[in-house]
C-alpha cells in the first residue's frame, strides 16, 4: 500500500504522526540553507547587531534588495553577503 504522505491529494489530518514528521522533514530540508557550504548564517537579530542597525532597518534593507535566504518562515543571512551588500550600499550613497 502506498504511503499517504507520498500522495498529494491526502488531507494532512489523515496522516499519522510519523508520516507528518517525515513530510515536515522533507519540506524543511528543501527550504533550509545548505549546511555544507561553509557559509556562516545569521538570524535577523544577529545580522542587525553585526551591521549596527535595528531589526526594522534590516527588514527595510531586505525590501531594498539585501540578500537573504529562508529557513522555514525565518530569514537567514550569510555573513559575507551582508558585509559586501553593506559596503556596496555605502559606496552608492556617497
Number of C-alpha atoms within 10 A of each C-alpha: 3 6 8 16 19 11 9 8 8 11 10 13 8 11 15 12 10 10 16 16 13 14 16 12 11 11 12 14 13 12 13 14 18 10 9 6 7 7 14 12 19 17 16 19 14 15 21 18 13 13 14 11 12 14 16 12 12 19 14 12 15 13 10 9 9 17 15 18 14 12 15 14 8 11 16 22 21 17 18 12 16 19 14 12 16 15 11 11 13 10 9 8 6 5
